[in-house]
């Protein structure tokens, strides 16, 4: 049963609706703050630490943490599961455990690991909070934060020799207050650095220091779908980099699909954009997204490498965004665009759409207006006017095709400046950014923070 919980243990003043578990958890061994690592790991004699619990798990087994906080400087997964039989770390059914004190590390070779139904607080570690360098890692139904103290909440892969993240699935999580603003636009909700076939689906993001999701510089075949992204410095960026500085060769993120997301209130950057310090990425597509009130705009088409089609600019009409309740109102014009209400889905409910209210063309917020398709009611009225006198089957065709239309007006930024400073190396990276950027972008995390 879904419940609403006020989460204060992590210092986050927000209301969180608990997501229903995808399946009943069957616990193999247990840990509890009142246990002992010399115990047997049973329900009546649990271990004390999360690390001891993880170290005992074999493929297909699940370690369950009783309610409470488990602190360690590093929680490392040193074993692999197998296909269909992952190693799983979860909260005990009906309870909620917190992983804190350091960072979670899934190193190269520790494949088929799942973390689910956990609160993960990386504020005590200066680097990325969850570091994934392996294949087939799943993050599902977690609350992930570092309280704007650490770097990125999640890093996928590394080009500094730690490994490539493969087939990572990040689903039904809440990303809150990720990254340190003192580092500029360097720290993200999810930083996809060296990855292939990642899926980022059905997540909520708010208040990231930089972008909610950054694909840079070598993110291949990434799916980003049905996420709600609000009040971050930027929404989603697809990017690449030239050889030199931190990288020995040039990279470009390619074959990205960004679909059915709600993106709103980017406070510094665009809600959706691309950037290329080296070669331009190919086969990157953004379609059927609903965006609103980006500081620089909603969809940046100035740099190319990302094709936009059938996207909409409209106020999503969240029920209570200041309380982090991102369920859509029944009359949200975004609801029929993205297909379903992700926040309601995570809360175990649904939102049934009513007739959406169109956004006036002369009142589109977020910098330079984007010429996108009109919202539902206005689109239908235009079709009706155009189709008067046509046969009924042609009227129906107009209604169907209207949803697929959308042409974006490019806002061209022609003057560029070079010399982005690298945090990790201290050297000047040979890359370019639009002169209008108040903070230079994009940047890599501290490679040295990876262990």
C-alpha positions as a printed Julia matrix, in Angstrom:
451×3 Matrix{Float64}:
   0.0     0.0     0.0
   1.37    3.41   -0.94
   1.89    5.85    1.91
   2.97    9.46    2.25
   6.01    9.92    4.47
   7.71   13.08    5.7
  11.42   12.4     5.34
  13.51   14.38    7.81
  16.34   11.97    8.6
  18.32   13.21    5.58
  17.63   16.84    6.31
  15.2    17.06    3.39
  11.99   18.94    4.06
   9.73   17.22    1.56
   6.8    14.92    1.27
   7.67   11.61   -0.37
   5.05    9.16   -1.58
   6.41    5.67   -1.15
   6.56    3.69   -4.37
   5.01    0.25   -4.28
   7.56   -2.53   -4.47
   7.8    -4.11   -7.93
   7.74   -7.56   -6.32
   7.68   -9.03   -2.85
  11.17   -9.15   -1.37
  12.36  -12.58   -0.27
  15.22  -12.07    2.19
  18.14  -14.49    2.34
  20.13  -12.78    5.11
  19.65   -9.77    7.34
  21.41   -6.86    9.0
  20.2    -4.54   11.74
  21.69   -1.55   13.6
  21.29   -3.68   16.74
  22.99   -6.74   15.23
  26.58   -8.02   15.24
  28.84   -8.98   12.36
  29.8   -12.11   14.3
  26.17  -13.26   14.24
  24.64  -15.73   11.77
  22.87  -13.15    9.61
  19.42  -14.6    10.29
  16.3   -12.62   11.09
  16.74  -13.36   14.8
  20.53  -12.92   14.74
  21.28  -10.27   12.08
  24.6    -8.79   11.07
  25.42   -5.25   12.13
  26.79   -3.68    8.93
  25.63   -3.42    5.35
  29.13   -4.36    4.16
  29.1    -7.64    6.05
  25.68   -8.41    4.61
  26.78   -7.64    1.04
  29.94   -9.73    1.42
  27.91  -12.85    2.2
  25.51  -12.71   -0.76
  25.68  -15.15   -3.67
  23.9   -14.97   -7.06
  20.14  -14.92   -6.64
  20.28  -13.92   -2.97
  18.85  -10.81   -1.3
  20.23   -9.06    1.75
  17.63   -7.12    3.75
  18.43   -4.17    5.98
  16.18   -3.52    8.96
  15.13    0.09    9.51
  17.9     2.46   10.6
  21.11    4.04    9.31
  24.15    2.09    8.11
  27.3     4.21    7.95
  30.52    3.27    6.22
  33.08    5.19    4.19
  32.51    2.81    1.26
  29.91    0.14    0.54
  31.59   -2.05   -2.06
  30.06   -4.9    -4.04
  32.9    -7.34   -4.66
  30.86  -10.25   -6.01
  28.8   -10.74   -9.16
  25.33  -12.07   -9.55
  24.28  -13.68  -12.79
  21.66  -13.17  -15.47
  18.29  -13.65  -13.81
  19.92  -14.13  -10.4
  21.34  -10.79   -9.25
  22.85   -9.93   -5.91
  20.25   -7.66   -4.3
  20.44   -5.24   -1.39
  17.06   -3.99   -0.15
  15.22   -2.63    2.84
  13.38   -5.17    4.92
   9.75   -5.39    3.72
   7.64   -2.64    5.24
  10.67   -0.76    6.59
  13.16    1.72    5.2
  16.93    1.63    5.66
  19.43    4.44    5.02
  22.91    3.97    3.53
  25.1     6.89    4.64
  28.6     7.88    5.69
  30.31    7.4     2.33
  29.64    6.13   -1.17
  28.34    3.02   -2.9
  30.78    1.38   -5.32
  29.96   -1.25   -7.95
  33.38   -1.87   -9.55
  34.14   -3.29  -12.95
  33.43   -7.02  -12.93
  30.84   -6.94  -10.13
  27.96   -7.46  -12.52
  24.25   -8.08  -11.91
  23.86   -6.03   -8.72
  20.52   -4.5    -7.65
  19.88   -1.82   -5.02
  16.22   -1.25   -4.25
  13.91    0.41   -1.72
  16.76    2.23    0.04
  17.53    5.78    1.1
  21.09    6.54   -0.05
  22.72    9.67    1.4
  26.17   10.46    0.0
  26.68   13.78    1.79
  29.67   12.51    3.79
  31.7    11.72    0.64
  33.23   14.47   -1.49
  32.97   12.52   -4.76
  30.07   10.88   -6.62
  27.68    9.15   -4.24
  27.0     5.98   -6.29
  29.75    4.86   -8.68
  28.81    2.18  -11.22
  31.54    0.67  -13.41
  29.97   -2.75  -14.02
  27.35   -4.41  -16.2
  23.65   -4.91  -15.45
  23.41   -2.79  -12.32
  19.85   -1.85  -11.32
  18.87    1.09   -9.12
  15.16    0.92   -8.4
  12.72    2.67   -6.03
  15.43    4.45   -4.03
  15.69    7.96   -2.64
  19.14    9.24   -3.64
  20.7    12.46   -2.37
  23.91   14.05   -1.16
  22.19   17.16    0.19
  24.06   19.44   -2.24
  27.32   18.62   -0.45
  28.89   15.85   -2.55
  29.41   15.71   -6.31
  27.06   13.9    -8.7
  24.61   11.51   -7.07
  25.32    8.77   -9.64
  28.22    8.31  -12.07
  28.0     5.7   -14.84
  31.38    4.56  -16.09
  34.76    6.23  -16.22
  37.29    7.11  -18.89
  40.06    7.12  -16.29
  40.48    3.34  -16.33
  37.77    2.24  -13.91
  35.47    0.66  -16.49
  32.39    1.13  -18.6
  28.86    0.89  -17.22
  26.82   -1.48  -19.38
  23.04   -1.98  -19.48
  22.46    0.03  -16.3
  18.79    0.44  -15.37
  17.76    3.37  -13.19
  14.02    3.23  -12.54
  11.44    4.7   -10.17
  13.96    6.59   -8.03
  13.82   10.06   -6.51
  16.93   12.22   -6.95
  16.95   15.11   -4.5
  19.55   17.86   -3.93
  22.41   16.31   -5.92
  25.74   18.09   -6.34
  27.54   21.02   -4.81
  26.81   24.45   -6.25
  30.24   25.65   -5.14
  31.62   23.51   -8.0
  29.62   25.4   -10.66
  27.83   23.33  -13.3
  29.9    20.22  -12.62
  27.75   17.99  -10.42
  24.6    16.29  -11.64
  21.8    13.98  -10.65
  23.12   11.31  -13.03
  26.46   11.75  -14.82
  26.69    9.3   -17.73
  30.38    9.42  -18.64
  31.28    6.07  -20.2
  28.22    3.95  -20.74
  26.34    1.83  -23.22
  22.66    0.84  -23.21
  21.65    2.67  -20.03
  17.94    3.13  -19.33
  16.8     6.03  -17.13
  13.04    5.66  -16.75
  10.26    6.78  -14.37
  12.44    8.86  -12.04
  11.88   12.2   -10.31
  14.68   14.8   -10.17
  14.78   18.08   -8.3
  17.32   20.67   -7.16
  20.49   19.31   -8.81
  23.44   21.72   -8.76
  23.94   21.27  -12.51
  21.92   19.08  -14.9
  19.54   16.41  -13.75
  21.07   14.13  -16.4
  24.31   14.77  -18.27
  25.5    12.48  -21.08
  29.17   13.41  -21.5
  31.34   12.54  -23.25
  30.79    8.87  -24.16
  27.19    7.85  -23.54
  26.02    5.39  -26.17
  22.45    4.17  -26.82
  20.89    5.79  -23.76
  17.13    5.76  -23.2
  15.7     8.6   -21.07
  11.94    8.24  -20.74
   9.0     9.21  -18.51
  11.05   11.21  -16.02
   9.91   14.35  -14.2
  12.73   16.9   -14.0
  12.07   20.12  -12.09
  13.99   23.01  -10.55
  17.51   21.85  -11.41
  20.14   24.18  -12.86
  19.63   22.37  -16.17
  17.42   19.54  -17.39
  19.11   17.09  -19.79
  22.27   17.68  -21.83
  23.71   15.41  -24.53
  27.37   16.23  -25.11
  30.83   15.26  -26.3
  34.45   16.36  -26.07
  37.59   16.61  -28.17
  40.92   14.92  -27.49
  43.23   16.74  -25.16
  43.01   17.76  -21.54
  41.35   14.91  -19.68
  40.73   12.66  -22.7
  43.21   11.02  -25.01
  40.68   10.78  -27.84
  37.53   12.55  -28.97
  34.11   11.34  -27.89
  30.51   12.12  -28.77
  27.38   10.74  -27.13
  25.25    9.04  -29.79
  22.02    7.12  -30.38
  20.18    8.74  -27.48
  16.39    8.59  -27.2
  14.74   11.2   -24.96
  10.98   10.71  -24.86
   7.86   11.39  -22.79
   9.63   13.45  -20.12
   8.33   16.49  -18.26
  11.08   19.1   -17.87
  10.49   22.36  -16.03
  12.01   25.37  -14.31
  15.69   24.92  -15.22
  17.16   27.79  -13.21
  20.35   28.47  -15.21
  20.33   26.49  -18.46
  17.86   24.99  -20.92
  15.47   22.23  -20.08
  16.9    20.18  -22.96
  20.08   20.84  -24.91
  23.22   19.48  -26.57
  26.85   20.62  -26.53
  29.83   19.44  -28.56
  33.41   20.22  -27.63
  34.61   17.87  -30.37
  32.74   15.76  -32.94
  28.98   16.18  -33.11
  26.89   13.25  -31.92
  24.56   11.41  -34.28
  21.2     9.65  -34.05
  20.16   11.59  -30.94
  16.38   12.15  -30.85
  14.12   14.05  -28.46
  10.4    13.56  -29.1
   7.11   13.94  -27.26
   8.58   15.79  -24.29
   6.74   18.53  -22.39
   8.9    21.46  -21.23
   8.23   24.7   -19.39
  10.02   27.77  -18.08
  13.7    27.02  -18.76
  15.9    29.95  -17.8
  17.55   30.13  -21.25
  14.71   28.41  -23.04
  13.15   25.01  -23.31
  14.79   23.32  -26.33
  18.21   24.57  -27.46
  18.79   23.83  -31.15
  21.83   26.05  -31.61
  24.52   23.35  -31.48
  22.93   20.53  -33.5
  23.49   16.84  -32.88
  20.07   16.43  -31.29
  16.89   16.2   -33.37
  13.68   17.56  -31.88
  10.25   16.44  -33.01
   6.71   16.67  -31.59
   7.76   18.35  -28.35
   5.44   20.71  -26.47
   5.87   23.84  -24.36
   3.23   23.91  -21.61
   2.84   24.38  -17.88
   2.71   20.86  -16.39
   0.47   22.01  -13.51
   2.08   19.96  -10.75
  -0.13   19.48   -7.72
   2.38   20.9    -5.21
   5.9    21.43   -6.58
   7.14   23.32   -3.51
   6.26   20.22   -1.47
   7.85   18.0    -4.17
   4.5    16.53   -5.08
   4.98   16.21   -8.83
   1.73   14.48   -9.61
   0.06   16.21  -12.53
  -3.3    17.89  -12.22
  -6.03   16.2   -14.28
  -6.1    19.22  -16.63
  -2.32   19.24  -17.18
  -1.61   19.74  -20.9
   1.49   17.55  -20.48
  -0.47   14.48  -19.44
  -1.71   13.51  -22.91
   1.74   14.22  -24.36
   3.82   11.99  -22.1
   1.25    9.22  -21.78
   1.0     8.77  -18.01
   1.69   10.56  -14.74
   5.07    9.28  -13.49
   4.8    10.78  -10.0
   1.34    9.29   -9.57
   2.68    5.93  -10.76
   5.42    6.06   -8.12
   2.78    6.87   -5.5
   0.67    3.9    -6.59
  -2.11    6.03   -8.06
  -3.15    7.3   -11.49
  -4.22   10.65  -12.91
  -7.02   10.72  -15.48
  -6.66   13.64  -17.9
  -9.33   16.22  -18.58
  -9.43   18.61  -21.53
  -6.05   20.44  -21.4
  -5.89   24.22  -21.34
  -3.74   25.61  -24.19
  -0.74   27.81  -23.51
  -1.11   31.14  -25.39
   1.57   31.49  -28.05
   2.54   34.96  -26.83
   2.94   33.84  -23.23
   5.34   30.94  -23.61
   7.79   31.19  -20.67
  11.46   30.35  -20.68
  13.52   32.72  -22.81
  13.14   32.54  -26.59
   9.73   31.0   -27.38
   9.85   27.66  -29.14
   7.42   27.15  -32.02
   5.92   23.85  -30.99
   2.57   22.26  -31.64
  -0.35   23.86  -29.78
  -1.72   22.13  -26.7
  -4.7    19.78  -27.04
  -7.8    21.99  -27.25
  -6.33   24.63  -29.55
  -4.94   21.95  -31.86
  -8.36   20.4   -32.23
  -9.96   23.77  -32.96
  -7.41   24.46  -35.69
  -8.07   21.08  -37.23
 -11.79   21.72  -37.14
 -11.47   25.1   -38.88
  -9.16   23.69  -41.53
 -11.3    20.65  -42.18
 -14.7    22.24  -42.56
 -16.24   20.73  -45.63
 -13.86   17.76  -45.67
 -15.06   14.25  -45.34
 -15.17   12.75  -41.89
 -12.22   10.4   -42.42
 -10.02   13.37  -43.32
 -11.06   15.18  -40.17
 -10.02   12.19  -38.11
  -6.69   12.09  -39.89
  -6.09   15.74  -38.99
  -6.7    14.94  -35.34
  -4.26   12.05  -35.44
  -1.52   13.86  -37.3
  -1.72   16.98  -35.15
  -0.01   15.23  -32.28
   3.0    14.41  -34.4
   3.67   17.94  -35.57
   6.26   20.22  -34.08
   8.88   22.53  -35.52
  11.43   24.25  -33.34
  12.87   27.66  -34.07
  16.64   27.61  -33.71
  18.17   30.19  -31.43
  21.62   30.57  -32.93
  24.52   31.42  -30.65
  27.33   32.41  -32.96
  30.08   33.78  -30.76
  32.06   31.22  -28.81
  34.87   31.33  -26.3
  37.37   28.61  -25.37
  39.31   27.37  -22.41
  37.09   25.49  -20.0
  38.98   24.85  -16.79
  39.27   21.22  -15.69
  38.6    20.59  -12.01
  40.37   17.27  -11.95
  43.5    18.12  -13.91
  43.86   21.87  -13.33
  44.56   22.23  -17.04
  42.68   24.12  -19.69
  40.55   21.76  -21.72
  40.29   22.51  -25.43
  36.56   22.97  -25.72
  34.12   25.7   -26.61
  31.05   27.13  -25.0
  28.63   29.87  -25.96
  29.82   33.26  -24.69
  26.39   33.87  -23.18
  26.92   31.08  -20.64
  27.47   32.58  -17.21
  29.05   29.32  -16.04
  31.18   27.3   -18.43
  30.01   23.78  -19.3
  30.24   20.82  -19.33
  32.85   19.39  -16.98
  33.96   16.03  -15.7
  33.84   14.93  -12.08
  37.01   14.55   -9.99
  38.4    11.38  -11.53
  40.63   10.98   -8.49
  37.58   10.53   -6.28
  36.88    7.11   -7.75
  38.3     4.24   -5.78
